[in-house]
Amino acid sequence: MKWKRFSRPRAYLPRPARPAPRGAQSRARPPARCTRPWRRAPPGPDPARRTRDGQTQLAVHPHRGGEEPARQGHEEPLLRKGAGLGIPQPPTCKSMDTGPESTGSSDPYCIVKVDNEPIIRTATVWKTLCPFWGEEYQVHLPPTFHAVAFYVMDEDALSRDDVIGKVCLTRDTLAAHPKGFSGWAHLTEVDPDEEVQGEIHLRLEVVPGPRARRLRCSVLEARDLAPKDRNGASDPFVRVHYNGRTQETSIVKKSCYPRWNEMFEFELEEGAMEALCVEAWDWDLVSRNDFLGKVVFNVQRLWATQQEEGWFRLQPDQSKSRRGEGSLGSLQLEVRLRDETVLPSGCYQPLVRLLCCEVKLGTQGPGQLIPLIEETTSTECRQDVATNLLKLFLGQGLAKDFLDLLFQLELGRTSEANTLFRSNSLASKSMESFLKVAGMRYLHGVLGPIIDRVFEEKKYVELDPSKVEVKDVGCSGLHRPQTEAEVLEQSAQTLRTHLGALLSALSRSVRACPAVVRATFRQLFRRVRERFPSAQHENVPFIAVTSFLCLRFFSPAIMAPKLFHLRERHADARTSRTLLLLAKAVQNVGNMDTPASRAKEAWMEPLQPTVRQGVAQLKDFITKLVDIEEKEELDLQRALSLQAPPVKEGPLFIHRTKGKGPLMSSFKKLHFSLTTEALSFAKTPSSKKSALIKLANIRAAEKVEEKSFGSSHVMQVIYEDDAGKPQTMYLQCKCVNELNQWLSALRKVCISNPSLLGSYHPGVFRGDKWSCCHQKDKSDLGCDKTRSRVTLQEWNDPLDHDLEAQLIYRHLLGVEAALREKHRELSAGTGAGSVCTGPGEAPEDPLAQLLQVLQDLQEAHSSSPAGSRPSGPNRPLALQT
């Protein structure tokens, strides 16, 4: 399953009241009001309709606020949350650098957990009541996951971070909303007795006894228990309750993967309704024991089965009363789960061949499949369909032909040159997806240095006189406040510098642009020039290219560099304004400096000389860009195919074993590079590789428990060396997001390895035993199951042709009724339909063939072993925060 992109969620927390002075409680002031924009969590579920649908399999989206709700009564103001997930302000005073009791602010961030395992951490938004994240994720998960939880945290520099509240969505809840869960969810209090995880291995038997039958409960082992102690582990033991009697196992110290192998017996009374309860606890010497979870069994069912054994998921204790719903605030979410069964590749070949044949022919007419797909696709799902089709044809080497067909269809129904590619047609959406898939590295090479410079300078830039704030600029070199005219002139000069640098970098990037992108722009340029050949339309082919390159690719990346993976965090308010003005200037250049674009914002006039010069540079660049012959295109593609592009690269800390146990000082920083062939590392990115691990030898990539190295951001790569001996390499990352990104990349490139492990040790072998389960056999199979299918979606992931074909099939199945109606209309118009005359014959009409293929795929899904349950390695779950 996948996590995918969401709209921006917001959260609201009640604002804490300022403490009253001693002896003046009767005169205490009401809570100080936030001077920044705020939003109140609307009552009830109605606000759900203010969010938009998620755009991926499972998506949780952050949202910017809509209209400002009216203030009601005298209730306390609530915290507005911005990008990603909205987070309410903490309801209680916190011990922070600038505590809420003195400033009314927090340092909020979100943690997203799947079955209690952290997979995503948003950036911290410092000292604000209105945090904005805008972070989007797509995650692949196995079909057995149970719940997704969103924790709103308040970061503290000197103590543990405070938990504000959480929102938990179970798999059943997500499955009940096939179009996505959207709306306001109340934050609930985090109860330690409900924060349980892991499984316990039990064997239950009904055996004969001297006087009556007896119930025998064998407590064997447990795995992945919640670490309750400060050392990152627990001291677990088990209590077994039945019919008023309680028995306990021994205590296993410092382990989340204990093994007991202890047996208990209870007398059974026939017809008794008492349940058997097995509870796991963490033993503490001084404070009270911590609850780790429980499993409850129906003894009446055991009478019938006589024996039951297996791994049972630990459940929370929900007997406690909760605080009033909504007292902690609300979180606006948009989550969508898509559960897909991916069949073997051969099942999709008829569909792929049929679509590829249509693209290769390039014929236009009422019976063509691509126009029919566009006609029957609604606006809300057109982006998803365009992306899936584009990726499918890109994997087949037909992306250029597919887009060329869409260009012809768009031009055929366009009469005015100034409306060309301005709508959200399938052509526009497909071209957007194409540039993001095929041109992201190119974008990083051109824009990366300019964006980095803007972030580093943090200059105040403003061209609109009505928005200039002189007090925010600071003093000039003579220690006097700057005038408004000086601010405007300096701002214009800064923007001219950035715009000039960007255009110069773009002009030099012709050879760096991928061959398939250049060839596609060549087709677009040629088709538009054929459609509008007159002299008055001489700029239209250039504008057609810039409408995608500048307006739909470069400008959005400038305004939101984090969403295009150019920066790790969103820009602050000052940098965001600079990026916005720079994006406007790029749009003016992309529009070829038309009078209409100049008339919109007259205060952009100081940039006009640079814009006019940029238009000439851009036209020269496009002329060179589209000047690529078929032979040159093939040569460039062949040269790129011989290279193994890096799937992921960057600095990591590798553990060097010293003495008996691992020490933090034994981690050494190296530069790692992962390709589709091997994992290698060197001292620096440019130095020679000092070691290499073939991907075929990698058997698992998993996390390491926190207590092993004192860090929760360590992973292990289990592989075989050239002699066939098992080896383990421990790598430390800087944060949970980097950890999951590396794990995802390793798991995806090794997913087809035949020797992948099913279990592993999350600890290290220290001295004479494993730190996780305390077993003394180093070759022990492992105490926890591997998670090879839990991966994060990345922009540079290799294409998954079967998954894209499955998603296209799923969409076509949803519009099958419209396709059949269209087929009846076409058949009536021609006087005869295309019908199969035998089981081995296929209809000649492409639409009839498509309907037949959909029917065959539907039968294949019905007869698959999984039935309606997913069985393949790809399970899309989309999540946006």
N, C-alpha and C positions, 0 to 999 in steps of 0.2 A: 504494500500500500504506500501511498505517498502523502506527504504533507505538501501542501501547495500554497499558492499566493492568496492572501486575504485582504479585505479592505481594512482600513486602519481602525483598530479597536480603541475605545476610550474607557477609562475607569474613573469612578468617582468615589471619593472617600469623605466621610464627614470630617470637617475641620475641627481640630482640638481647640478647646477653650483656653485662653491665657489664664494662668494661675492667679488668683486674687491675692493682693498683699495681705500679710499676716494682720489679723485683727480687723480686716475690712471686708470680710466675706459678704456682709450685707450690702456693701457698695460695689461689689465686683462688677466689672464691665462685662458686657456680652462679648462673645468671641470676636476677635478682630476680623474684619472682612478682607478678603483677598482683593488687591488692587488690580490684579490681572484678570483677563477674561475668564469666566468660569461657566460651567454647565452643571445643571442638576439632572440626576438620573431620573428619567420619567417614571411615573408609577406604572406598575403592571407590565405586561408583555407587549403593549402596543408599540413601543419604540422600535420593535424588531423590524418593522417595515421601512425604517429609515435607512437601513443598510442595504448594500447591493449584494447580489449572489456571488459566492466565491467562484474563482475561475479555474480551480483544479480539483483533483480528486478529493483531497482533504485540505481545506484552507481555512485559516483563521486570519482575519484581516484587521489591521488597525484602520481607524477611520478618522478623518478630520471632521470636526463638528459641522453640523448643519446649522439651522437657524438657532439663535440664542433663545432658550426657553424663558418664559416669564417667571419672575421670582414670586413664590407663593408664601403667604403668611410670614412667620418669623423664624423659619427653620434655618439651621446652620448652612452656610454655603458649602458646596461640595467641590471636590477637585476635578478639573477637566483633564482628561488624558488625551494625548494626541496620537502620533503615529504608532502603528502596530497595534498594541493593546492599550486601551485607555486604563489608567490606574487611579483609583481614588486616593485621596490623602489619608494617612493613618488616623484612626479614630482615637488613638491615645497618644500621650506625649512620649517622645522617644529621646534616647540619649545619643545625640549626633553632634557633629562639629557645630552646626548651627541648628539646634533642636527646634522641633515644631512649636515647643512652648514659647520660644522667643522670637521666631521668625515666621512661623506658620507654614514652613516649607518642608519638603522631603527630598530624598534622593532615590526615586523609585526605579525599579527595573522588573522584568518578568522572567520567570523560569518556566519552561514548558517541559512537562514530564509525560512520558508514555509508560504506563505501568510502573510508576515511581522511579523511572530512570531518566535523569535530565538529558535532554537532547538539544535544547536551545536555550540560550540566555541572551536577552536583548541588551542593548547598551543602557548604561545608567544615565538618567537625565538629572543633572545636578541642580539642587536648590530651586525647585519649581513645584507649583501646584498643577501645572498643565503639561505634563510630559508628553512628548511625541516620539514614537519609535519608527513606524512605517517600515517594518522589517517583514519580509515575506519568505516563506519556506515551503518546500514540498518534500515530503518524507515517504519513503517506501517502508512498509511494515508487513510483518507476517500476518496472516488472517486470524491469528489467535490472540491479538492484543485485546485488552479489556477496557482501558479508559485513557483519556487524555486530560491532564490537569494543568491549569494555568495559575501559577503562584505569583502574587504581587508582593514584592519585597521592597524594603527600605534599606539602602546600603549605609553601613556605619563603618567609619575608619578605624575606630579603637575597640570595637566589640563586635560580637556576632551580628550579622544583618537581621533586621526585624522582619517578621512575617506579618503582612497586613491582612491578607485573606487569600482565598483561592476560589476557582471555579473548576468544577470537575464534570466532564462530559463522558458518559459511558459509551461503549460501542453501540448498545441498543438505542441510546438517545440519538446518536448520529445516524444510525440506520433508519430511524423513524422519520428522518428529514432527508429524503432523497435529493432534494434540491439545495440542501445545505441548511445548517442551523444559523439563524441570523437574528440578532436582537440583543437586548440587555439581559445580562445574567447577574444576579446578586452574588456578591462575594460572601463566602461563608467562613466562619472561624475555623482555624486549623487546630484540630484536637489531636494531641499526640497519640491517643488510643485509636484514631482512625488512620494515622499515617503508618500503615503496615504494608509490607511487601514480602515477596518470596513464596516458597512452597515447602510443604512438609511431606515426607515419604512415610506412609503408614500401611500396616497390614492388619485388617480386622477379620476375626474368625469367630464363629460360633462352634464351640467344642463341647463334648460331653464331660460332665463332672461327676463326683461321687454321689451327690444328691440331686442336682439339677444341672441343666446346661449352663455353660459359662461363656462370657464374652471375653475374648483375648484380644488385646490391643498391643501391637508391636510398634514402638516408635523407633524408626530406623535412622532417619537423617533429615536434614533440612538444607535449603540453599537460598542464597540471596536474601537473607534476613536483613531487616533495617538496622543500620549501625546506630546505636543509642548512646554509646560512650564517647568521650572526647578523643579517644585513641583511634576512632574510625571503625570500631568493631562493637561487639556485644558479648555478654556472658550468658548465653541462652540455656534455658532448661524448659521442660514441658510439664504441664499439669494435665492430668486426665480426670475428668469428673463424670461419675455415673451413679445414679440412684443414691445420692447423698454421700458417696465416698469419693475421696480425692487421693490420687497417687502422683508422685513427681519423679522425674528422671534426675540424673546427676547434672551438674553444671559444667558446661564446656567453656573454658575461659578464652576470651579474646578471639572469637570466631563468628563469622556470619554464615559459615557452612559446616555446622556441627554434625557429628555422627554419634548416635547414642547406642543403637541396637539393643534397646531394653524392652522388656515385655511385661504387661500388666494384665490381670484377670479380674473379672467381676462376675458375681452370680446374676444369672438372668431369671426373671420371673415371666412366665409366658403371659402374653397379653399386656405387659407393662408398656406404658406410653412414654417413659423417661427417655430423653435423648442423651447420646454420648457426646461430650464436649471435650475437645483437645485444644488446649491453649498453650501458646509459646510466650515465654517471658524472658526479659533481660534482668539478670540478678545484679543488684547493687548493694554494696556493703553498708553505706550510710543512708542514702535516700531510699524512697520506695522503689520497688521493682517496676520496670517499664514494660508495657504491654506490646507484644510483637505480632499478635494475630491469633485467630482461632478458626477451628473447623468443627461444625456440628453435624452429627450423623443421626439418621432415623434408624433406630434399632429394629423397628418392625420390618423395614426393608432388609436388614441384615438377617433376620430370621428366614426370609425367603431365599436369599442368595447364599447364605452360609459363610461366604468369604468375599472380601473386597480388598484390593491392594492397588496402590498407585500414588502419584504425586497430586496433592490437593493444595489448591491456592488458599493462602491464609486470608481470612476476612476480618474487617474492622469491627470494633465494638461500637454499635450505634445506639446503645441504650441511653446515652446521656442526652439531656435537654440542650437545645441550641439557643443561641441568641436570636432575637427577632430578625426575621428575614429582611435584608436590605440595610440593617444597621451599620454594616461595614462599607456600604457603597455598592456600586454596580460596575460591571465591565461589559463593554459593547464588543461582541464577537461576531464573526462570520466564519463558520466552519463548514466544510463540505467533505464528505467521505465518499469515495468511489471504490467499490469493491469489484474487482475484475478477475475473471478467470481467463488466463492466457493459455490458449491451446498450442499444440506443437506447430512449428513453422509451416509444415505442409498443409495444414488446414486453411491457412490464409493465402496460399499461393493463387488460387483462382481469383480472389478479390484483387490481389495486388496486380496480377497479370491483366485483368480487365481494365483497371484504372490506368495502368501504364500504357496499355494499347490505345486508350482514348487520348492520352496526352501526346503520344508519339504521332498519331494521325493528325491531331490538331484541327480536325474538321469542326465546323460550326453548323448548328441547325437545331431544330426542336428536339431531336432525339439524343443529343450529346449529353453525356453523364455529368461532366463538370458543371455546365450551366444549370442542370436540374438539381444538383446538390446545392448550389448556391441559392436557387429559387426556393427550395424547401427548407433552408436553414434559417432559423430565426436570428434576429439581431443579437440577442443576449448570449447565444452560444457560437456565434460566427468566429470569434477569436480562437476558441478552442479547436473548432473544426479546421480553420485555416492552419493553425500550428501543427495539428496532427497530419494533415495532408502534406504540408511542406516537409516535415521530417520524413514522412514515408517516401516521397519522391526524391528527397536529398539522399537518402540511403540507397535508392535505385539509380542515382546518377542522372535524374531527370528534373531536378529543381528548376534549372533554367528553362526547360521546355514547358513545365507546368506554369511557371510565372509568365512566360511568353503567351501562352494560351489565355491566361487571365487578362493580360494587357490587351490582347485583341478583343476580348469580350467587353472590357471596360470602354475601349475606344469606340467600339461599334455602337454603344448606346449613349455616347457623349457628343453633344452638338456644340457646346460652348467650351472654348479652350480654358477659360478661367475657372471652370468647375471640374477639371480633370483630376481624378484621384483625390477629390476632397471629401467624398463620402466614406462611410465605413463598409465598403464593399469587400467581397472575398479577396479581390486583388490587393486592396490596401492592407488588409489584415495579414494576408500571406506574405507580402513584401516586408512588413514590419517584423514578422517572425523570422523571415529569412535573414534579415540583417542582424538580428540578435543571435541567431544560431551560427551563421557563417562569418559574421563580421565583428564579433566581440573582441577578439585579440587585436584586430586592426584598430578598433575604437580605442582600446587601452593604449596602444602605441602612439596614437595621434593626440588624444585628449589627456592622457594620464599626467604628463609633466605640467600642462597648463592648470589642470585642476589642483594638483599638489601645490603649485605656486600660490594660487588664490587662497587655499586653506592656510598656508604658512604665513602669508602676509597679514591676513585679517584686517585689511584696510577698510575704513569707512568709505563707501562709495554710494553716491546718490545723484541722479540727474534731474529728478522731478523737484522743482523748487518748492512745491507744496508739501513735500515730505522731508525736507532737509531739517535735521536737528543739529544745530551748531554745537550744542553742549555735549554731544556724543563724539565730536571729532577730536577734541583736545586742543592744546595750544600749538602755535606755530613756533618756528625757530627763535623768535624774539619773545617768547613766553607771553604772548598776547592771544586772546581768542581769535580764531579765524573768522572771516566774514563769510557770508553765504556765497558770494561770488567766488571766493578762493576755494571753498569746498566744492562747488560745481566744476570749476576748472580742474582741480586735482582729480576729481572723480572721472571727468572725461578723459584726462590723460592716462589714468590707470586702465580704464576700459579700452582705450585705443591701443595701449601696450599689449593687453591680453588678447584682444581681437587680432591684432597684427601677428602676434606669435602663433595663434591658432591657425590663421590662414596660411602662414608660411609653412607650418608643419604639415598642413593638408596638401599644399602644393608639392611638397617633397615626398609625399607618400604614395605616389602612383604605383611604384613597383612593389610596395608593401601590401597593397590591397589584394585580397585573395582573387585568384583567377576566376572562380565561379561568380564572384560578386561583380567583377569587371565585365564578364560576358553577359550577365543579366542586365546590367545597366546599358550595355551596348544594344541589346535587343529592345529595351525600353526606349532608348534614344531614337533608334531607327524606326520603330513602330509609330512613335508620336510624330516624327518628322514626316512620315508618309501620310499620316492622317491630317496634319496641318502644314501643308507645304508652302503656303503663301509667305511673302516677305513680312507681312505684319505680324506673323506668328513665329518669327525667327528665334525668339527666346523661349518658346513653349517647350521644345525638347529639353532645354537646360533646366527650366523650372520643374519639368516632370521628374528629372533626376534629383534635383535639390529638394523636392517635396518629400522624398523619402530619406535622402542622405542627411539633409540639414534639419528639416522640420519634424521628422518622425524618428530620427536616430540620434544625431548629435545634440540638438537642442534639449530633448528630454534627458539625455545623459548629463548635460551641463547642469540642468536644474535639480536633478536628483541623482548625484553620482553614486550614492550608496546602492540604489536599486540596480545600477549597471555595474556594480562590483568595482568601482573606481576608488571608493573609500570604505573604511570599515564602519564609520559613523556618519550620521547626518550632520549637515552644517549647522552652525549656530545662526542666530537671526541676522547678524551683520554679514557673514559670508554668504548666506542664502540670498540676500539682496544683491550682492555682487554677481553671483551666479545667474540670478534671474535677469539682470540687466545685460549680462554677456550673452545669455540665450536669446534675448530679444534682438540684440545686434546681429547674431548669427541668422536669425529668422529673416531679418531685413536683407541680409546678403543673399540668403537662399531664395527670397522673393524677387531677386534681381533689382532691388531698390525701386520698386514701382511707386508711383505717386500715391496709390491707395495705402501702401504700407507706411509711407512717410506721414500721411495725414492723420494716422491713428494717434500717434504720440509725438506732438511737435517738440517736446523737450528732449527728444533723442537727436535733435539737429546737430549738436556738437560732434557726433560720431559720423556724420554724413561723409566727410572726406575719406575716412578710413573705410566706410561701407562701400563707397563708389569704387575705391581702389580694390576692395575685396571682391566686388562683382567681376571685375576684369580677371583677377587671379582665379576665381572660382570657375569662370567659363573656360579659361585656359586649362585648368586642372581637369574639368569634365571632358574636354576635347581629347586630352591625352589618356584619360581613364578609359574611354570607350573605344580608343584606337587599339584594339587587340584582335588579332586574327585567330582563326580556329586552331592553326598549328601552334601558335604561341600559347594559347589557352591549354591545349593538350600537353605541351612540354612543361608548363608550370605545374599543372596538376600531377603529372608523372613525377616531377622532382619532389613535390610535397609528399606524395605517397611513399616515397623511399625513406622519408624521415619518420621517426617515431615521436610525435609531439608529446610534450609532457602533459600528463593528466593532472598532476598537481606537483608543485615544488615550493620549497621554502625552508627556513631554518627550524630545526628541532634539536632537542637535547637528548643525546644517546647515553645510556647507562654503561659504564665500564665497571665490570665486577672487580672489587678489591676486597680481599679478606673474606670473612665468613658471610657478611651480609651487605646489602646495598646501602650506600650512603648518599645523601644529597650532593655531596661534593664530588661524587664520581660521575656526574652528568657532564658531558662535553657538548658544546654547541657545534653542529655541523649543518651543512646545506644538503637537503634531501631532494631527490627528483624521482618521481614515479611516472613511468611511461607504460605503454601497453605491452612492454616486454620485460621490464625489470624495475626493481627498486634499488637505487644507488645513492651514495652520498660522498661528499668531498668537503674539504675545509672551507672553500668559498665557491660561489656559483661558477666562477671561471676556471677553477683549478681542476686538475685531473681527478677522475673518480677513483677513490681509494678502495671501494668495496661495491659489490653488486650482488643482489639476490634475484634470481630468476622468478618470475611470477608463478611459473609452473611448480615451483618448490614451496610456495607459501601455503600453509595449511589452515591458518586462522589469523584474524586480526581482531583483538578484543581489548576491553578496558582492564585496568589493574585496580584493585581495591585501594582505597585511600591510605590505609594504615601501612601498606607495604613500603611506600616512599614518602609518606607525609604529604601527598598531593593527590587530588582527585582528577588530575589531568594527565595521567600516564596511561599509555597503551602498550600492548605487547604484540609483536609479530612473530608467530611460530612458523618455522620453516625447516627444511632439510638442507644440510650442506651438501657439497659435492660427493661426500662419502656416504650419504644417506642417513646421517645421524641427526636426530632432532635438535634444533637450536632455538633459543628465544632471545629476541632483541627488545629491550625496553626503551621507549621513546617518550619524552615529556613534552607536552604542548603548553602554550601560554594561557589557554582558556578552554572552556567546555565547547565552544563553537569550533575552534580549531581542532580540538580532539575529535569531534564527531565528523568534521569534514575529511580529516585524514582517514579515519576508520571507514567512512563511506567510500572514499576513492579506492582504498585497498580492497574492500569487499566487492565492489563492482567489477574491478578488473580481474578478480580471482574467482568470480562466481561460478565459472565453468570448470574449475579444478576438480578432478575426480577424487582427490585425496583430502578434501576438506574435513576438518574434525567436527564431531558432534558435541564434544564436551571439552572443557579446558579448566585450568586452575587460575582463578582471578588473583591469586597471591603469588609469592615468590618462594623458591626453595631455599630456605635460610638455615644454615647449619645442617641438621639432619631431618628436617621435616618441612612440609608446605605450610606457609603462614596462614593460609585460608582455612583448610580443613584439618591440619595437624597430622596428615598422613605422612608416613616415613618412607614410602616407596616413591622415588622420584619419577618413575615411569608410570605412576598411577594415571588412569584414563582422564581424570578430572572430576571436579565436584560441582561444576555449573555448566549449563548448556550454552553453546555458542549462539551468536545472534548475527549470522552472516547476511540475513535479509533486511536488517534495519539499516537503512541508508538515507542520507540527505540528497535531495536533488540539487545538482550544480549546473551552471550554464555551460560548462565544457564537458558534460557527461557524454560518453559515446551513445550513439543512437540505438534505440531498442526497437527494431523493425516490427517484431511481433506485437509488442505492446501498442505501438501506433496503429497497426492494422486492427487490433482488437477494439481500440477506441473509435476508429472510423466505423467499424462494423456496428458498434453499440449505437452510434449516432444514426446511422442509416436504418437500423432496426426501429429506432424511435420515430422516423418519418416514413416508415414503410407504407403506411396507409396513403400518404400523399403521393408517393411514387407509384403505387398501384393505380390510383385515380388518374395520374398523368399518363400512365401506360394505356389505360382504357380510352382516354381522349385521343391519344396518338393513333391507337389501333382503329378507332372509329373513323378518324380522318383519312386513314389510308385504305380503309375497307377490309383490312385483314390484320390479325394479330400474329405475333411470333410466339408460337407455342411449341413446346418440346413434343416430338412425335414418338419418342421412345426413351427408355431410361438411360441409354448411353448417348443420347443426342442432346446438344445444347442449342437454344434458340439463337437466331442470327441477330436479332435486335439487341443492341447493347443494354437497353433498359430491362428487357426481359431476361437477359443473362444476369444482370445485377440482382434482380428479384430471385432468380434461381440460386445464385450464390448465397444470398442472405438466408434462404430456406435451408440450404445445405449446412451453413454454419450454425444455424439454430438447432438443427438436429445433432450436429457434432457436440454442441454444448450440452444438450439434453442427455446424450449418451456418454459424456465424459465421466470418469470416476468421481470427480469432485461434485458433479451435479451442479447445484446452484452455489456451491461453496468454492472460493478461490483455491487453486492448486498450484499455480505457477510461481516463479520467483518474483514477479512484479505485482505488487499490491499498492495501487496509488492511494495515498492519503495526503490531502492537501491542507496546509496549515499556514495561516498568515498572522503575524502579530505586529 
